[in-house]
């Protein structure tokens, strides 16, 4: 694939003009980029080129070409993350990265795995699994957004110190760069520092990071860090970068699943730890090779800072505009740090007390009301409006999570908010209760 292929000629402006560079259906409004991401047409061509090259000479490609391409992708990711390339490997997704770390650690009685609730469900489930199969115990700090950063960090420090007074040890803590549902930025820099101060291993779930917010891994210095690449850096699914600090690589005994590196050409001189991830069983590694191309394509349309700034500002403006249309509010704290990312959240104008009373009166179990409304709205959005918005229930209210992206503009979110306004009226009438969940 030539450099010219990855250069956008007659560069379109960010917004609806940019949509033609992507594979999205013309009428589909993707207001939920954050969940699964998408990639531009130019990157699809690069990806298919790798697939064709692989099929032409499978053994040669897998044994010799693939390790070289992975190293090129690791180097490109290291530059973006300001990281030592020897601390980075590629894995399918952030969930795999979190599992790889937690399942490699050895736990003793009294060891705790500390995390915040809300947590990404897969991570919470992994903690529960580790707690059921090792001496470790999960320990969560429960809260509801919005909260101040200082409160989160202070609560974290207090819990760690309290466990120490009880004779226990918080061995590792899991926290986000940007949370999933709701999509808010967490004070991960301060939490990582707190881990250093308190002797706790830090595992940063940075599923929303590379391509979304700036980070300097050398400065941050987390023990473990994993970020999805296919979400915000716009490569094919699925790929993530896993960082393990050099000081901790001896703790890592196995890939997940346990595999073995294939013999490769003599010019591959990585550490055993890095080489182990070059081949973790037969799977589709071709998305991994697309990182350098994605970086170059993004440079051709303005570069990382311009893209991140547009997406962050758009998400915040979208959240505020939607709040005005819906007569509610955007989720943020007094210092507005929660919205320093390409996602925002707006409360829906629905009263849980009123909606649940209506549903219960018509025979629905109260504990099913919140999730039923979420599912009903989501289904109608897809089937009737050809769009998707991430709907969630948090802190006693329903919310919508918006994802800013360069192929969107404010009018798209204003349209989305008006759609939700219509659907909220239907929820208040009880349309979600009907057995057919009528559209």
C-alpha positions as CSV (number, residue, x, y, z in Angstrom):
1,X,0.0,0.0,0.0
2,X,1.6,3.3,-1.1
3,X,1.8,6.5,1.0
4,X,-0.4,8.2,-1.6
5,X,-3.2,5.7,-0.8
6,X,-3.2,6.8,2.8
7,X,-3.3,10.5,2.0
8,X,-6.7,12.1,1.8
9,X,-6.8,14.3,-1.3
10,X,-9.0,17.4,-1.2
11,X,-9.2,16.9,2.5
12,X,-12.9,17.2,3.7
13,X,-13.8,19.2,6.7
14,X,-14.5,17.3,10.0
15,X,-18.2,16.6,10.1
16,X,-20.6,15.1,7.6
17,X,-18.2,15.7,4.7
18,X,-15.8,13.2,6.4
19,X,-18.4,10.5,6.5
20,X,-17.7,9.5,2.9
21,X,-14.2,8.4,3.9
22,X,-15.8,5.7,6.1
23,X,-17.8,2.5,5.4
24,X,-20.9,3.6,7.3
25,X,-24.2,3.2,5.5
26,X,-25.3,6.6,4.1
27,X,-28.5,6.8,6.2
28,X,-27.1,5.2,9.4
29,X,-26.3,7.7,12.2
30,X,-23.5,6.2,14.3
31,X,-23.7,8.2,17.5
32,X,-22.0,5.4,19.5
33,X,-18.5,5.2,18.0
34,X,-17.1,4.4,21.5
35,X,-18.4,0.9,21.7
36,X,-16.9,-0.8,18.7
37,X,-15.3,2.0,16.6
38,X,-15.0,1.9,12.8
39,X,-12.3,2.4,10.3
40,X,-11.9,4.4,7.1
41,X,-12.0,3.0,3.6
42,X,-8.3,3.6,3.1
43,X,-7.5,1.4,6.1
44,X,-9.8,-1.3,4.9
45,X,-7.7,-1.5,1.7
46,X,-4.5,-1.9,3.7
47,X,-6.1,-4.6,5.9
48,X,-7.3,-6.6,2.9
49,X,-3.9,-6.3,1.4
50,X,-2.4,-8.0,4.4
51,X,-5.1,-10.7,4.3
52,X,-4.3,-11.4,0.6
53,X,-0.5,-11.5,1.3
54,X,-1.2,-14.0,4.2
55,X,-3.2,-16.3,2.0
56,X,-0.7,-16.2,-0.8
57,X,2.1,-17.7,1.3
58,X,0.7,-18.7,4.7
59,X,3.8,-20.2,6.4
60,X,6.2,-17.5,5.2
61,X,3.8,-14.7,6.2
62,X,3.0,-16.2,9.7
63,X,6.5,-17.2,10.6
64,X,8.6,-14.3,9.1
65,X,6.4,-11.4,7.9
66,X,4.0,-11.2,10.8
67,X,6.6,-10.7,13.6
68,X,8.1,-7.8,11.6
69,X,4.8,-6.2,11.0
70,X,3.9,-6.5,14.6
71,X,7.1,-4.8,15.6
72,X,6.3,-2.0,13.2
73,X,2.9,-1.6,14.8
74,X,4.3,-1.7,18.3
75,X,6.8,1.0,17.4
76,X,4.0,3.2,16.0
77,X,1.9,2.7,19.2
78,X,4.9,3.4,21.4
79,X,5.4,6.8,19.7
80,X,1.8,7.7,20.2
81,X,1.8,6.5,23.9
82,X,5.3,7.9,24.6
83,X,6.3,4.5,25.8
84,X,9.3,2.2,25.7
85,X,8.5,-0.2,22.8
86,X,9.9,-3.1,24.9
87,X,7.0,-2.7,27.3
88,X,4.3,-3.1,24.6
89,X,2.7,-6.1,23.0
90,X,-0.5,-6.6,21.0
91,X,-3.6,-8.5,22.2
92,X,-7.1,-8.7,20.8
93,X,-8.8,-6.3,23.2
94,X,-8.7,-4.7,26.6
95,X,-10.7,-7.5,28.2
96,X,-8.0,-10.0,27.1
97,X,-5.3,-7.7,28.4
98,X,-6.9,-7.4,31.9
99,X,-7.4,-11.2,32.0
100,X,-3.8,-11.7,31.0
101,X,-2.5,-9.6,33.8
102,X,-4.8,-10.8,36.6
103,X,-4.5,-14.5,35.7
104,X,-0.7,-14.2,35.8
105,X,-0.4,-12.8,39.3
106,X,0.1,-15.0,42.4
107,X,-2.2,-14.1,45.2
108,X,-1.9,-14.9,48.9
109,X,-4.5,-14.9,51.7
110,X,-5.3,-11.3,52.6
111,X,-4.6,-10.0,49.1
112,X,-7.2,-7.6,47.7
113,X,-8.1,-6.5,44.2
114,X,-9.4,-3.0,44.5
115,X,-11.8,-1.5,41.9
116,X,-14.4,1.1,41.5
117,X,-18.1,0.4,40.8
118,X,-19.2,1.2,38.2
119,X,-16.6,-1.0,36.4
120,X,-16.7,-2.4,32.9
121,X,-18.7,-5.6,33.4
122,X,-16.1,-8.0,31.9
123,X,-13.5,-6.6,34.3
124,X,-15.8,-7.0,37.2
125,X,-16.6,-10.5,36.2
126,X,-12.9,-11.3,35.9
127,X,-12.3,-10.0,39.4
128,X,-15.1,-12.3,40.7
129,X,-13.5,-15.2,38.8
130,X,-10.1,-14.6,40.3
131,X,-11.6,-14.3,43.8
132,X,-13.4,-17.6,43.3
133,X,-10.2,-19.5,42.2
134,X,-7.4,-17.9,44.2
135,X,-7.0,-16.6,47.8
136,X,-7.6,-13.0,46.5
137,X,-10.7,-11.1,47.3
138,X,-12.4,-8.3,45.3
139,X,-12.9,-5.0,47.1
140,X,-15.0,-2.3,45.5
141,X,-15.5,1.4,46.0
142,X,-19.1,2.0,45.1
143,X,-20.3,5.5,44.1
144,X,-22.5,7.2,41.5
145,X,-21.5,9.9,39.1
146,X,-21.0,12.8,39.1
147,X,-18.2,13.1,41.7
148,X,-15.1,15.2,42.1
149,X,-11.7,13.8,41.2
150,X,-10.4,14.6,44.6
151,X,-13.1,12.6,46.2
152,X,-12.3,9.5,44.2
153,X,-8.6,9.7,44.9
154,X,-9.2,10.4,48.6
155,X,-11.6,7.4,48.8
156,X,-9.0,5.2,47.1
157,X,-6.2,6.2,49.5
158,X,-8.5,5.7,52.6
159,X,-9.5,2.2,51.5
160,X,-6.0,1.1,50.9
161,X,-4.8,2.4,54.3
162,X,-7.8,0.8,56.1
163,X,-7.0,-2.6,54.6
164,X,-3.4,-2.3,55.7
165,X,-4.6,-1.5,59.3
166,X,-6.7,-4.7,59.1
167,X,-3.6,-6.7,58.2
168,X,-4.6,-7.1,54.6
169,X,-2.9,-5.9,51.4
170,X,-4.4,-4.3,48.4
171,X,-2.1,-6.0,45.8
172,X,-3.5,-4.5,42.7
173,X,-6.1,-1.8,41.7
174,X,-8.1,-1.5,38.5
175,X,-9.3,1.8,37.2
176,X,-10.2,3.5,33.9
177,X,-8.8,6.3,31.9
178,X,-12.3,6.9,30.5
179,X,-15.1,4.8,31.9
180,X,-17.5,2.9,29.7
181,X,-21.1,3.4,30.9
182,X,-21.2,6.2,31.7
183,X,-18.5,7.5,29.5
184,X,-16.5,9.9,31.7
185,X,-12.8,10.6,32.3
186,X,-11.4,9.3,35.6
187,X,-8.4,10.9,37.4
188,X,-6.2,8.0,36.3
189,X,-3.0,10.0,36.6
190,X,-3.7,10.8,40.3
191,X,-4.8,7.2,41.0
192,X,-1.6,5.8,39.4
193,X,0.4,8.1,41.6
194,X,-1.5,7.0,44.6
195,X,-0.7,3.4,43.7
196,X,3.0,4.3,43.6
197,X,2.8,6.0,47.0
198,X,0.9,3.2,48.6
199,X,2.8,0.2,47.1
200,X,-0.2,-1.0,45.1
201,X,0.2,-2.4,41.6
202,X,-1.8,-0.3,39.1
203,X,-3.8,-1.8,36.2
204,X,-5.2,0.9,34.0
205,X,-8.1,-0.1,31.9
206,X,-7.5,2.3,29.1
207,X,-10.0,0.8,26.7
208,X,-10.8,4.4,25.6
209,X,-7.4,6.0,25.3
210,X,-5.1,5.8,22.2
211,X,-6.6,8.0,19.6
212,X,-9.0,9.6,22.1
213,X,-6.9,11.3,24.8
214,X,-3.2,12.0,25.2
215,X,-1.1,10.0,27.5
216,X,2.6,9.7,28.3
217,X,3.3,6.2,29.6
218,X,6.9,7.0,30.6
219,X,5.6,9.9,32.8
220,X,2.5,8.0,34.0
221,X,4.5,4.9,34.7
222,X,1.7,2.4,35.4
223,X,2.5,-1.2,36.3
224,X,0.0,-2.5,33.7
225,X,-2.0,-0.6,31.0
226,X,-4.1,-1.8,28.2
227,X,-5.8,0.3,25.5
228,X,-8.1,-0.7,22.6
229,X,-6.8,0.4,19.2
230,X,-9.8,-0.4,17.1
231,X,-12.0,2.1,18.9
232,X,-10.5,5.5,18.6
233,X,-7.4,5.0,16.4
234,X,-9.7,3.6,13.7
235,X,-8.2,0.3,12.7
236,X,-10.2,-3.0,12.0
237,X,-11.4,-5.0,15.0
238,X,-9.9,-6.3,17.1
239,X,-6.6,-5.0,18.5
240,X,-5.3,-3.6,21.8
241,X,-1.9,-2.6,23.1
242,X,-0.9,-4.1,26.4
243,X,1.8,-2.4,28.4
244,X,3.7,-4.2,31.2
245,X,6.5,-2.2,32.9
246,X,9.9,-3.8,32.6
247,X,10.0,-4.2,36.3
248,X,6.9,-6.4,36.2
249,X,7.6,-8.6,33.2
250,X,9.0,-11.3,35.4
251,X,5.6,-11.6,37.0
252,X,4.2,-12.6,33.7
253,X,4.4,-16.4,33.2
254,X,2.1,-17.0,30.3
255,X,0.1,-15.5,27.4
256,X,-3.6,-16.1,27.4
257,X,-4.2,-18.7,26.3
258,X,-0.9,-20.4,27.1
259,X,0.9,-20.8,23.8
260,X,4.4,-20.8,22.4
261,X,6.2,-18.5,20.0
262,X,6.9,-19.9,16.6
263,X,10.6,-20.0,15.4
264,X,11.2,-16.8,13.4
265,X,14.0,-15.4,11.4
266,X,17.3,-14.5,13.2
267,X,16.8,-10.7,12.9
268,X,13.9,-10.8,15.4
269,X,15.8,-9.9,18.6
270,X,13.0,-9.0,21.0
271,X,12.8,-10.2,24.6
272,X,11.2,-13.6,25.3
273,X,8.2,-11.7,26.8
274,X,7.6,-9.8,23.6
275,X,8.2,-12.8,21.3
276,X,5.6,-14.8,23.3
277,X,2.9,-12.5,22.0
278,X,3.9,-12.7,18.3
279,X,1.9,-15.9,18.0
280,X,-0.7,-16.9,20.6
281,X,-2.4,-19.7,18.6
282,X,-3.9,-19.4,15.2
283,X,-6.1,-16.3,14.9
284,X,-6.6,-13.3,12.7
285,X,-3.7,-11.0,13.5
286,X,-4.1,-8.8,10.4
287,X,-5.8,-5.9,12.2
288,X,-2.7,-5.6,14.3
289,X,-0.6,-4.7,11.3
290,X,-2.8,-1.6,10.4
291,X,-1.6,0.7,13.2
292,X,1.2,2.5,11.2
293,X,-1.3,3.0,8.3
294,X,-3.9,4.4,10.6
295,X,-1.4,6.8,12.1
296,X,-0.4,8.0,8.7
297,X,-4.0,8.4,7.5
298,X,-4.8,10.5,10.6
299,X,-1.8,12.7,10.0
300,X,-3.1,13.4,6.5
301,X,-6.4,14.8,7.8
302,X,-4.9,17.0,10.6
303,X,-3.2,14.8,13.1
304,X,-3.8,13.4,16.6
305,X,-4.3,16.7,18.4
306,X,-6.7,18.1,15.9
307,X,-8.8,14.9,15.9
308,X,-8.8,14.6,19.6
309,X,-9.8,18.2,20.1
310,X,-12.6,18.0,17.6
311,X,-14.1,14.9,19.1
312,X,-13.8,16.1,22.7
313,X,-15.4,19.5,22.0
314,X,-18.1,17.9,19.9
315,X,-19.0,15.4,22.6
316,X,-19.3,18.1,25.2
317,X,-21.3,20.4,23.0
318,X,-23.5,17.5,22.1
319,X,-24.1,16.7,25.7
320,X,-25.1,20.3,26.5
321,X,-27.3,20.7,23.4
322,X,-29.1,17.4,24.2
323,X,-29.6,18.6,27.8
324,X,-31.3,21.8,26.5
325,X,-33.5,19.8,24.1
326,X,-34.5,17.3,26.8
327,X,-34.7,19.7,29.6
328,X,-32.2,17.9,31.8
329,X,-28.4,18.1,32.3
330,X,-25.1,16.9,31.2
331,X,-23.1,14.6,33.6
332,X,-20.1,16.5,34.9
333,X,-18.4,17.7,38.0
334,X,-17.6,21.2,39.2
335,X,-14.1,21.2,37.6
336,X,-15.5,19.7,34.3
337,X,-12.8,17.0,34.2
338,X,-15.3,14.2,33.5
339,X,-15.9,15.6,30.0
340,X,-12.3,15.9,29.0
341,X,-12.7,13.0,26.6
342,X,-14.6,12.3,23.4
343,X,-17.7,11.1,25.2
344,X,-20.4,12.8,27.3
345,X,-23.7,11.8,29.0
346,X,-27.1,13.4,29.1
347,X,-29.9,12.5,31.5
348,X,-33.2,11.4,29.9
349,X,-36.3,13.2,31.2
350,X,-37.8,10.1,32.8
351,X,-38.7,9.5,36.4
352,X,-37.8,6.0,37.7
353,X,-40.4,6.2,40.4
354,X,-43.2,7.1,37.9
355,X,-42.1,4.6,35.2
356,X,-41.6,1.7,37.6
357,X,-45.0,2.4,39.2
358,X,-46.6,2.3,35.8
359,X,-44.8,-0.9,34.8
360,X,-45.5,-2.7,38.1
361,X,-49.2,-1.8,37.8
362,X,-49.2,-3.6,34.5
363,X,-47.6,-6.7,35.8
364,X,-43.8,-6.1,35.3
365,X,-41.4,-7.0,38.1
366,X,-39.8,-3.8,39.4
367,X,-36.2,-5.0,39.2
368,X,-36.7,-5.5,35.4
369,X,-38.0,-2.0,34.7
370,X,-34.6,-0.2,34.3
371,X,-33.0,-2.7,31.9
372,X,-36.3,-3.2,29.9
373,X,-36.5,0.5,29.2
374,X,-32.8,0.5,28.1
375,X,-33.4,-2.5,25.7
376,X,-36.7,-1.1,24.3
377,X,-35.2,2.3,23.5
378,X,-32.1,0.7,21.9
379,X,-34.3,-1.6,19.8
380,X,-36.5,1.2,18.5
381,X,-33.5,3.3,17.7
382,X,-32.1,0.6,15.5
383,X,-35.3,-0.6,13.9
384,X,-37.1,2.7,13.3
385,X,-34.5,5.4,13.2
386,X,-31.5,3.6,11.8
387,X,-29.2,4.8,14.5
388,X,-27.7,3.7,17.8
389,X,-27.1,5.6,21.0
390,X,-25.7,4.0,24.1
391,X,-28.5,4.1,26.7
392,X,-27.8,3.3,30.3
393,X,-29.3,3.4,33.8
394,X,-27.1,4.9,36.4
395,X,-27.7,6.5,39.8
396,X,-31.4,6.1,39.6
397,X,-31.8,7.7,36.2
398,X,-31.6,6.8,32.5
399,X,-28.8,8.4,30.5
400,X,-27.6,8.5,26.9
401,X,-23.9,8.4,26.2
402,X,-22.7,10.4,23.2
403,X,-19.5,9.7,21.2
404,X,-17.9,12.5,19.3
405,X,-16.2,11.6,16.1
406,X,-14.8,13.4,13.0
407,X,-17.6,12.1,10.7
408,X,-20.3,13.8,12.9
409,X,-21.3,17.3,13.7
410,X,-23.5,19.0,16.3
411,X,-26.7,18.8,14.2
412,X,-26.5,15.0,14.2
413,X,-26.7,14.9,18.0
414,X,-29.5,17.5,18.1
415,X,-31.4,15.2,15.8
416,X,-30.6,12.3,18.1
417,X,-31.8,14.2,21.2
418,X,-35.1,15.0,19.5
419,X,-35.5,11.3,18.7
420,X,-34.9,10.4,22.3
421,X,-37.4,13.1,23.3
422,X,-40.1,11.3,21.3
423,X,-39.1,7.9,22.7
424,X,-39.2,9.2,26.3
425,X,-42.8,10.3,25.7
426,X,-43.6,6.8,24.6
427,X,-41.9,5.3,27.6
428,X,-44.0,7.5,29.8
429,X,-47.1,6.1,28.1
430,X,-45.9,2.5,28.8
431,X,-45.1,1.4,25.2
432,X,-42.1,-0.5,26.5
433,X,-44.4,-2.8,28.6
434,X,-46.3,-4.3,25.6
435,X,-45.3,-8.0,25.0
436,X,-44.5,-7.1,21.4
437,X,-42.4,-4.1,22.4
438,X,-44.2,-2.3,19.6
439,X,-42.2,0.1,17.5
